[in-house]
């Protein structure tokens, strides 16, 4: 290979490398510096759709199998089914108001194939800097379950992210 081709190859590889190094330090913001951001992020398990008393079921099964073992030998005990109750959970419902204006109304479904895991809540909102009244209602049960509420006055600072802890 000639020296010219080696120099061309080196420049061809060096140029993208220098561009990547130069551009990777460029500042980037997800929101304007004049605004502030409110983030809500947490994990919560909703109540079960079908309530079960698994502990009582296991006690009943244990008593039944203890009685069967008196008459027979080697009776297998299977309490894996746990009364056949569904493990499905209700979604977590959230309503959020900032200064009396509704900014969020959403159901966060439970994860998992059987809908038996927790609900992951993550949302973010641009808010004007200053003091604002934040009111949040959360329901983790069915339509008749009560709301958990939080009423808080928060100071939003320009260019900062505020996390809502609930």
For each residue, the residues with C-beta under 8 A, 3 or more apart:
1: 5 6
2: 5 6
3: 6 7
4: 7 8
5: 1 2 8 9
6: 1 2 3 9 10
7: 3 4 10 11
8: 4 5 11 12
9: 5 6 12 13
10: 6 7 13 14
11: 7 8 14 15
12: 8 9 15 16
13: 9 10 16 17
14: 10 11 17 18
15: 11 12 18 19
16: 12 13 19 20
17: 13 14 20 21
18: 14 15 21 22
19: 15 16 22 23
20: 16 17 23 24
21: 17 18 24 25
22: 18 19 25
23: 19 20 26
24: 20 21
25: 21 22
26: 23
27:
28:
29: 32 33
30: 37
31: 35 37 126
32: 29 35 126
33: 29 158 159
34: 129 158 159
35: 31 32 126 127 128 129 158 159
36: 126 127 128 129 156 157 158 159 160 161 162
37: 30 31 124 125 126 127 160 161 162
38: 98 124 125 127 134 154 156 161 162 164
39: 122 123 124 161 162 163 164
40: 94 96 104 121 122 123 124 136 163 164 166
41: 121 122 123 163
42: 121 166
43: 118 119 120 121
44: 92 118 119 121 138 140
45: 89 110 117 118 119 140
46: 89 90 91 92 110 118 119 140 141
47: 51 89 90 140 141 142 145
48: 51 52 85 86 87 88 89 90
49: 86 88 89 90 142
50: 85 86 88
51: 47 48 85
52: 48 57 82 83 85
53: 56 57 83
54: 57 58 82 83 85
55: 58 59
56: 53 59 60
57: 52 53 54 60 61 79 82 83
58: 54 55 61 62 79 82
59: 55 56 62 63
60: 56 57 63 64
61: 57 58 64 65 77 79
62: 58 59 65 66 77 79
63: 59 60 66 67
64: 60 61 67 68
65: 61 62 68 69 75 77
66: 62 63 69 70
67: 63 64 70 71
68: 64 65 71 72 75
69: 65 66 72 73 75
70: 66 67
71: 67 68
72: 68 69 75
73: 69
74:
75: 65 68 69 72
76:
77: 61 62 65
78: 81
79: 57 58 61 62 82
80:
81: 78 84
82: 52 54 57 58 79 85
83: 52 53 54 57
84: 81
85: 48 50 51 52 54 82
86: 48 49 50 114
87: 48 114 116
88: 48 49 50 110 114 115 116
89: 45 46 47 48 49 110 115 116 117 118 119
90: 46 47 48 49 110 140 141 142 145
91: 46 107 108 109 110 119
92: 44 46 107 108 110 119 121 138 139 140
93: 106 107 108 138 139 140
94: 40 104 105 106 108 121 136 137 138
95: 102 104 105 136 137
96: 40 102 103 104 134 135 136 137
97: 100 101 102 103 134 135 136
98: 38 101 103 125 127 132 133 134 135
99: 132 133
100: 97 133 135
101: 97 98
102: 95 96 97 105
103: 96 97 98 125
104: 40 94 95 96 123 125
105: 94 95 102
106: 93 94 123
107: 91 92 93
108: 91 92 93 94 119 120 121
109: 91 115 119
110: 45 46 88 89 90 91 92 115 116 117 118 119
111: 115 117 118 119 120
112: 115 116 117
113:
114: 86 87 88
115: 88 89 109 110 111 112
116: 87 88 89 110 112
117: 45 89 110 111 112
118: 43 44 45 46 89 110 111
119: 43 44 45 46 89 91 92 108 109 110 111 140
120: 43 108 111
121: 40 41 42 43 44 92 94 108
122: 39 40 41
123: 39 40 41 104 106
124: 37 38 39 40 161
125: 37 38 98 103 104
126: 31 32 35 36 37
127: 35 36 37 38 98 132 156 162
128: 35 36 132 156
129: 34 35 36 156 157 158
130: 155 156
131: 153 154 155 156
132: 98 99 127 128 153 154 156
133: 98 99 100 151 152 153 154
134: 38 96 97 98 150 151 152 153 154 164
135: 96 97 98 100 149 150 151 152
136: 40 94 95 96 97 149 150 164 166
137: 94 95 96 147 148 149
138: 44 92 93 94 147 148 149 150 166
139: 92 93 145 146 147 148
140: 44 45 46 47 90 92 93 119 145 148
141: 46 47 90 144 145 146
142: 47 49 90 145
143:
144: 141
145: 47 90 139 140 141 142
146: 139 141
147: 137 138 139
148: 137 138 139 140 166
149: 135 136 137 138
150: 134 135 136 138 166
151: 133 134 135
152: 133 134 135
153: 131 132 133 134
154: 38 131 132 133 134 162
155: 130 131
156: 36 38 127 128 129 130 131 132 160 162
157: 36 129 160 162
158: 33 34 35 36 129
159: 33 34 35 36
160: 36 37 156 157
161: 36 37 38 39 124
162: 36 37 38 39 127 154 156 157
163: 39 40 41
164: 38 39 40 134 136
165:
166: 40 42 136 138 148 150
